[in-house]
Amino acid sequence: MTTARQSRSLAAVLVLFLVATAVVGATAVDASAATPRLDDAPSTQPRSGVGGASDTGLSVRYELAPVDAADGRVRVRAQFRLSESVSRVAIAVPDGASVESTEGFDAADDDYDYRWDGQGDASITYVVDATRFGNGGLESISTREWSFIYEQAVDLATLDWWYYGDQPGSSRTLALADGVEGWAGDDVAVVGPVTVTEERRDGHTYRVVRPDRADGARPTDEVLDLLTAADDSFPVGDRGESTTVVLPPAAIRSGGLATVRRGPDRELWAHGSTAVFAHELVHVRQTFSLADGSDGPSMHWLLEGMADYQAAVVELRAGRLAEDRFRERVTTDANADAVLADRSTWASSEVPYDKGERVVAALDAEIRLATDGERSIVDVWRLLNAHDGTVSYADFVAVVEAVAGTELERWLDRYVLTDAAPEVPDDAPGLYSVPDEPPTSLNADAAAAGLDDVDRAAASPAATTGVAALGVQPTVAGVLSLLAGFVSVVLGLFVVVE
């Protein structure tokens, strides 16, 4: 009897030790959540678009085939590749989708439609209407003769996944089913005849995908020249290995879309003015993520403010925008009373484009004046690209001051954290011409120099790693892991003695 009881107690010790260790290693997006058991841990959301660690834990390939009907429907086969670090996957299909088959998924009886059965790779096939409107026009559609499909129009409504240990990376891409003519990338797929042109310039591959239906789009040579000029004006380090621009058919709204991501291949779709292409190119030259305001000031405004400002600079330098029109654009009073760091004050979604652009323009001028034109807002972007982790407001201030070589925190606090709007100096050196050399005297490899004096825990309180569910820093996590194991052993011995 004693022997049997001891065996059960030792088993309990082992289970307690393993559970305690697993909880410390579990990662969750919500750092404020109560300490979970492994089975209750919140999932990670692979939706940032910036990617994760180099080790890919989960990848999804959306294979597309238009359904033989003129109703905009597309057959999607979502194929999952899962590493051993992935413990669970739960999904929900898009509204109105009809599921045709599943492999490796079981029906769920909660807020999800299906859960992975834990046995190897998996897939689900469903039919969904790919017609989507957004930003004032048509962004995705499938017809009998041609299709222009944006990834968000066909992907799963919910994709949550859990993992063991350090956070792995994730990826997703589009593909065309066998026998379907066209082209597919990470974010856009074109069904129908296309012409793909590649050209190597300055060590970078530019690719233009032109559907036969895109008769009214800019000439391919002009697009390549535009992209090269925009990159020359915005040398921010990591460009990846290739940049692909998809030119949509005329039925798709004017404008463009791009996803912020790391990796060798960058992709966008665009048609319209020079500014549209330059704006979207800024997005694919960003490899950092910005604080969303859930813990500290929001940095969302910088995303569109910088893209709109740099687009204006590109047009100015190319002679497509007169100086007085440039000044008018970057000094707009539209939404000037919004607080950029507090999205609850935004009366319009145009705030980051209007006041955001004005603050970026004024900040660029301040940096150029402080450095006699040696440095600019481009250097800030370059150092942010070299920064690990989410960029908080404190991180941003530290980088700006490192670039400018002077104190600018009070300036930023006034125009980012309050409803004040800055004046834009009109005598910033170097703004109106493309310099012979990249406009910098600051090496991106020395990015840490401007951040060494920053208290990392204070600057990025939300930047936790594999212990976000516990709300503690990594150095503390190791101690907690050992303590958890020690407590488990003590409790087990107590049971044995009893």
C-alpha positions in Angstrom: 0.0 0.0 0.0 2.8 2.4 0.9 4.6 1.6 -2.3 1.5 2.3 -4.5 0.8 5.5 -2.6 4.4 6.7 -3.1 4.2 5.9 -6.9 1.1 8.1 -7.2 2.7 10.9 -5.2 5.9 10.8 -7.3 3.8 10.9 -10.4 1.9 13.9 -9.0 5.3 15.6 -8.4 6.3 15.0 -12.0 3.0 16.3 -13.3 3.1 19.4 -11.1 6.7 20.1 -12.2 5.8 19.8 -15.9 2.7 21.9 -15.6 4.6 24.6 -13.7 7.4 24.7 -16.2 5.0 24.7 -19.2 3.0 27.6 -17.8 6.1 29.7 -17.4 7.1 28.9 -21.0 3.6 29.6 -22.5 3.3 32.8 -24.6 0.2 34.9 -24.7 -0.7 38.1 -26.4 -2.7 39.5 -23.4 -0.1 40.1 -20.8 -2.8 41.2 -18.3 -4.5 37.9 -18.3 -4.6 35.8 -15.2 -1.9 33.2 -14.9 -3.3 30.3 -17.1 -2.8 26.6 -17.2 -1.4 25.6 -20.5 -4.8 24.5 -21.7 -6.3 27.9 -20.9 -3.5 30.1 -22.2 -4.6 32.7 -24.7 -3.5 32.2 -28.2 -1.0 34.1 -30.3 -2.5 36.0 -33.2 -0.4 35.8 -36.4 -1.8 39.0 -37.8 0.9 41.6 -37.3 2.2 41.2 -40.8 5.7 41.7 -39.5 6.5 38.1 -38.9 8.1 36.5 -36.0 11.2 34.4 -35.2 13.1 32.7 -38.0 11.8 29.3 -37.0 8.4 29.0 -38.6 5.9 27.4 -36.3 2.8 27.7 -38.5 2.5 28.4 -42.2 -0.8 28.6 -44.2 -1.0 28.4 -48.0 -4.3 29.5 -49.5 -4.7 27.7 -52.8 -7.3 29.5 -55.0 -9.5 28.3 -57.8 -12.4 30.4 -59.1 -15.8 28.5 -59.0 -17.3 28.1 -62.5 -20.0 30.7 -61.9 -20.3 34.4 -62.4 -21.0 35.1 -58.8 -17.6 36.1 -57.4 -17.1 32.8 -55.5 -13.7 31.2 -55.0 -12.7 27.8 -53.8 -10.0 28.1 -51.2 -7.9 25.2 -49.9 -6.1 26.4 -46.8 -3.1 24.1 -46.2 -1.5 24.2 -42.8 2.1 23.2 -42.0 2.8 22.9 -38.3 6.0 22.5 -36.4 6.4 20.4 -33.2 6.3 23.6 -31.1 2.6 24.2 -32.0 0.3 22.7 -29.4 -3.2 23.8 -30.6 -4.9 25.5 -33.6 -8.5 26.8 -33.7 -10.2 28.4 -36.7 -13.4 29.9 -37.9 -14.4 30.1 -41.6 -15.5 33.4 -43.2 -19.2 34.4 -42.9 -21.2 32.8 -45.7 -18.6 30.3 -46.6 -19.5 26.7 -47.3 -17.1 24.1 -46.1 -16.5 21.2 -48.6 -13.9 19.1 -46.7 -11.4 19.1 -43.9 -8.3 17.0 -43.1 -6.8 17.1 -39.6 -9.6 19.3 -38.1 -12.4 18.3 -35.8 -15.7 20.3 -35.5 -15.7 22.6 -32.5 -18.6 23.3 -30.2 -17.5 26.8 -29.0 -16.8 30.1 -30.7 -14.6 28.4 -33.2 -15.7 26.2 -36.1 -12.9 23.7 -36.1 -9.9 22.7 -34.0 -6.8 20.9 -35.1 -6.7 17.3 -34.0 -3.0 17.4 -33.1 -2.0 14.9 -35.8 0.5 16.3 -38.3 -0.4 18.9 -41.0 -4.0 19.8 -41.8 -6.2 21.5 -44.4 -9.7 22.9 -45.0 -11.5 23.6 -48.2 -14.3 26.1 -48.5 -16.1 28.3 -51.0 -16.4 32.0 -50.3 -17.5 35.2 -52.1 -14.3 37.1 -52.9 -16.0 40.4 -53.7 -14.9 43.0 -51.2 -15.4 46.8 -51.1 -13.2 49.1 -49.0 -11.7 52.6 -49.0 -14.4 53.8 -51.3 -14.3 51.2 -54.0 -13.8 47.6 -55.2 -10.7 45.9 -53.8 -11.3 42.2 -54.6 -13.4 40.3 -57.1 -13.6 37.0 -59.0 -15.4 36.7 -62.4 -15.6 34.2 -65.2 -12.9 35.9 -67.2 -10.6 37.3 -64.6 -10.0 37.8 -60.9 -8.1 40.2 -58.6 -8.1 38.7 -55.2 -6.7 40.3 -52.0 -5.8 37.9 -49.3 -8.1 39.3 -46.7 -11.1 38.6 -48.9 -10.5 34.8 -48.8 -8.6 33.9 -45.7 -10.1 32.4 -42.5 -12.2 34.7 -40.3 -10.3 33.5 -37.2 -6.9 31.7 -36.9 -5.7 31.3 -33.3 -2.8 29.1 -32.3 -0.8 28.1 -29.3 2.7 26.9 -28.9 5.4 25.7 -26.5 8.6 27.5 -25.6 9.8 30.6 -27.4 7.6 32.3 -29.9 8.0 30.8 -33.4 7.4 32.7 -36.6 4.4 32.4 -38.8 3.7 32.9 -42.5 0.9 32.8 -45.0 0.8 33.1 -48.8 -1.6 32.7 -51.7 -1.2 30.2 -54.5 -3.2 29.2 -57.6 -4.6 25.7 -58.0 -3.3 23.5 -60.7 -4.4 24.6 -64.2 -5.3 28.1 -63.1 -3.6 30.8 -65.2 -2.3 33.9 -63.5 0.1 35.0 -60.7 -0.1 34.7 -56.9 2.0 36.3 -54.1 1.7 36.7 -50.4 -1.2 39.2 -50.5 -2.5 39.4 -54.0 -3.5 36.8 -56.7 -4.5 37.6 -60.3 -6.4 35.0 -62.3 -6.1 35.4 -66.1 -3.3 36.3 -68.5 -0.5 38.4 -67.0 2.9 39.7 -68.0 5.6 39.6 -65.3 8.6 41.9 -65.8 11.7 41.7 -63.6 14.6 44.2 -63.6 17.6 44.3 -61.4 18.5 47.9 -60.3 21.1 48.9 -57.6 21.3 45.4 -56.3 17.5 45.0 -55.9 15.0 43.1 -58.0 11.9 45.0 -59.0 9.0 43.0 -60.4 5.9 44.4 -62.1 2.9 42.1 -62.6 0.6 43.4 -65.3 -2.7 41.7 -66.0 -3.9 41.9 -69.5 -7.0 43.6 -68.1 -4.9 46.4 -66.7 -4.8 48.3 -70.0 -5.1 51.8 -68.3 -2.3 51.3 -65.8 1.0 53.1 -66.0 3.6 51.7 -68.4 5.9 49.2 -66.9 9.1 51.2 -67.5 7.5 54.2 -65.8 6.6 52.1 -62.7 10.1 50.8 -62.5 11.6 54.3 -62.7 9.2 55.5 -60.1 10.1 52.8 -57.7 13.8 53.3 -58.1 13.5 57.1 -57.6 11.4 56.5 -54.5 14.0 54.1 -53.0 16.8 56.6 -53.8 14.9 59.2 -51.9 14.1 56.9 -49.0 17.3 54.7 -48.2 16.2 53.0 -45.0 18.2 49.9 -44.9 16.5 46.6 -45.2 14.7 46.4 -48.6 14.5 42.7 -48.8 15.6 41.0 -52.0 12.7 41.9 -54.3 9.7 44.3 -54.5 6.7 43.3 -56.5 4.0 45.8 -57.7 0.8 44.4 -59.0 -1.1 46.7 -61.3 -4.9 46.1 -60.9 -7.5 46.0 -63.6 -9.4 49.3 -64.1 -12.4 48.0 -62.1 -10.4 48.0 -58.9 -10.5 51.3 -57.0 -7.7 53.9 -57.4 -5.0 53.7 -54.7 -3.2 50.8 -53.2 -2.6 48.4 -50.4 0.6 47.0 -48.8 1.4 44.8 -45.8 4.2 45.7 -43.4 6.4 42.6 -43.2 9.9 41.4 -42.9 11.4 38.8 -45.2 13.1 38.8 -48.7 10.0 39.5 -50.7 7.9 42.7 -50.4 4.6 43.2 -52.2 2.1 45.9 -52.9 -0.6 46.7 -55.4 -1.1 50.3 -56.6 -2.4 52.4 -59.4 -3.0 56.1 -59.7 -0.7 59.0 -59.0 3.0 59.0 -58.3 2.2 59.6 -54.6 0.2 56.4 -54.4 3.1 54.3 -55.4 5.5 56.2 -53.2 3.1 55.9 -50.2 2.8 52.2 -50.5 6.5 51.7 -51.0 7.1 53.3 -47.6 4.9 50.6 -46.0 7.0 47.8 -47.6 10.2 49.5 -46.4 9.0 49.3 -42.8 10.1 46.2 -40.9 9.2 47.3 -37.4 5.9 47.1 -35.5 4.4 50.1 -33.6 2.8 50.2 -30.2 -1.0 50.2 -30.6 -1.8 52.3 -27.5 -3.0 49.4 -25.3 -0.1 50.1 -23.0 1.1 53.6 -23.3 0.8 56.2 -26.1 -0.3 54.9 -29.5 2.2 55.1 -32.4 -0.2 54.2 -35.1 -0.2 57.8 -36.5 3.5 57.4 -37.6 2.6 54.7 -40.1 0.4 56.8 -42.4 1.9 60.1 -41.5 5.4 59.1 -42.6 4.0 57.4 -45.8 2.1 60.5 -46.9 5.0 62.8 -46.1 7.6 60.8 -47.9 5.2 60.4 -50.9 5.0 64.3 -51.0 8.8 64.5 -50.8 9.2 62.0 -53.7 6.8 64.0 -55.9 8.6 67.3 -54.9 12.0 66.0 -55.8 10.7 64.5 -59.1 9.3 67.9 -60.1 5.7 66.6 -60.0 4.7 68.7 -57.1 5.4 72.5 -56.9 7.1 73.9 -53.8 4.0 76.0 -52.8 1.7 73.0 -53.3 4.1 70.9 -51.2 4.1 73.5 -48.4 0.3 73.6 -48.5 0.0 69.9 -48.3 2.4 69.3 -45.3 1.0 72.3 -43.3 -2.7 71.4 -43.6 -4.9 72.4 -40.7 -7.2 69.4 -41.3 -7.6 67.4 -38.0 -5.0 69.6 -36.4 -6.6 69.5 -33.0 -6.5 65.7 -32.7 -4.1 64.1 -30.1 -2.0 61.7 -32.2 -1.2 59.4 -29.4 -4.8 59.0 -28.3 -7.0 57.5 -31.0 -10.1 58.1 -29.0 -9.7 61.8 -29.9 -9.7 61.2 -33.6 -12.9 62.5 -35.3 -11.8 60.9 -38.6 -9.7 58.1 -39.9 -7.8 60.8 -41.8 -6.1 62.1 -38.7 -2.8 60.2 -39.2 -2.7 61.3 -42.9 -3.3 64.9 -42.0 -1.9 65.9 -38.6 0.4 62.9 -38.8 2.0 64.1 -42.0 2.3 67.7 -40.5 4.1 66.5 -37.4 6.4 64.3 -39.5 7.2 67.2 -41.8 7.9 69.5 -38.9 10.1 66.9 -37.2 12.0 66.3 -40.4 12.7 70.1 -40.5 13.8 70.2 -36.9 16.3 67.3 -37.4 17.7 68.9 -40.6 18.1 72.2 -38.9 19.8 70.7 -35.9 22.3 68.7 -38.0 22.9 71.2 -40.9 21.2 68.8 -43.3 23.4 65.9 -42.4 20.5 63.8 -41.0 16.7 63.6 -41.6 13.6 61.8 -40.7 14.9 59.1 -43.1 17.6 58.2 -40.5 14.9 57.8 -37.8 13.1 55.3 -40.0 16.4 53.5 -40.7 17.1 53.1 -37.0 13.6 52.0 -36.2 14.0 49.3 -38.9 17.1 48.1 -37.0 15.2 48.1 -33.7 14.1 44.7 -32.2 10.6 44.5 -30.8 7.6 46.8 -30.8 8.5 50.5 -31.1 7.0 52.4 -28.1 6.7 56.1 -27.8 9.7 56.1 -25.5 11.7 54.2 -28.1 10.7 56.7 -30.8 11.8 59.6 -28.7 15.2 58.0 -28.0 15.8 57.3 -31.7 14.8 60.8 -32.7 17.2 62.4 -30.2 20.0 60.0 -31.2 19.5 61.2 -34.8 19.2 64.9 -34.1 21.9 64.9 -31.5 19.8 67.2 -29.3 16.9 67.1 -26.8 13.5 66.8 -28.6 11.4 65.0 -26.0 9.5 68.2 -25.0 8.9 69.1 -28.7 7.5 65.6 -29.3 5.4 65.5 -26.1 3.8 68.8 -27.1 2.8 67.7 -30.7 2.2 64.0 -30.2 0.7 63.9 -26.7 -1.5 67.1 -26.9 -3.8 68.8 -29.4 -1.1 71.4 -30.3 0.0 71.5 -34.0 3.5 72.5 -35.0 4.6 75.1 -37.6 6.7 73.6 -40.4 10.0 75.5 -40.9 10.5 76.3 -44.6 14.3 76.5 -44.5 15.2 72.9 -43.7 18.4 72.2 -45.6 18.5 69.3 -48.1 14.8 68.8 -48.4 14.2 69.9 -51.9 16.9 67.8 -53.7 18.1 64.3 -53.7 21.6 64.2 -52.1 24.5 62.6 -53.9 24.9 60.3 -50.9 22.2 58.9 -48.6 21.1 61.7 -46.3 22.8 60.4 -43.2 26.0 60.3 -41.1 24.6 57.7 -38.8 25.2 54.0 -39.3 22.2 51.8 -38.8 24.5 49.2 -37.3 25.0 51.6 -34.4 21.3 51.8 -33.7 21.9 50.6 -30.1 24.0 53.7 -29.4 20.9 55.8 -29.2 19.1 53.3 -27.0 21.7 52.2 -24.5 20.7 54.9 -22.1 17.0 54.0 -22.2 15.5 51.8 -19.5 14.2 49.0 -21.7 11.6 47.9 -19.2 10.3 51.4 -18.7 10.4 52.2 -22.4 8.6 49.2 -23.6 6.5 47.8 -20.7 4.5 45.6 -23.1 7.6 44.1 -24.8 7.6 40.8 -23.0 8.8 37.5 -24.6 7.8 34.0 -23.8 6.2 34.8 -20.4 3.7 37.5 -21.4 0.9 35.5 -19.7 2.6 36.0 -16.4 3.4 39.6 -17.0 7.0 39.3 -16.0 10.3 39.9 -17.7 12.4 37.0 -19.1 15.1 37.2 -16.4 12.4 36.7 -13.8 10.8 33.9 -15.7 13.9 31.6 -15.2 13.7 32.1 -11.5 10.0 31.5 -11.4 10.5 28.3 -13.4 13.0 27.0 -10.8 10.8 28.0 -7.9 7.8 26.3 -9.5 9.7 23.1 -9.8 11.0 23.4 -6.3 7.5 24.0 -4.9 6.2 21.1 -6.9 8.8 18.8 -5.4 8.1 20.0 -1.9 4.4 19.5 -2.3 5.0 16.0 -3.6 7.2 15.1 -0.7 4.6 16.5 1.7 2.0 14.1 0.2 4.4 11.2 0.5 5.1 11.9 4.2 1.4 12.3 4.9 
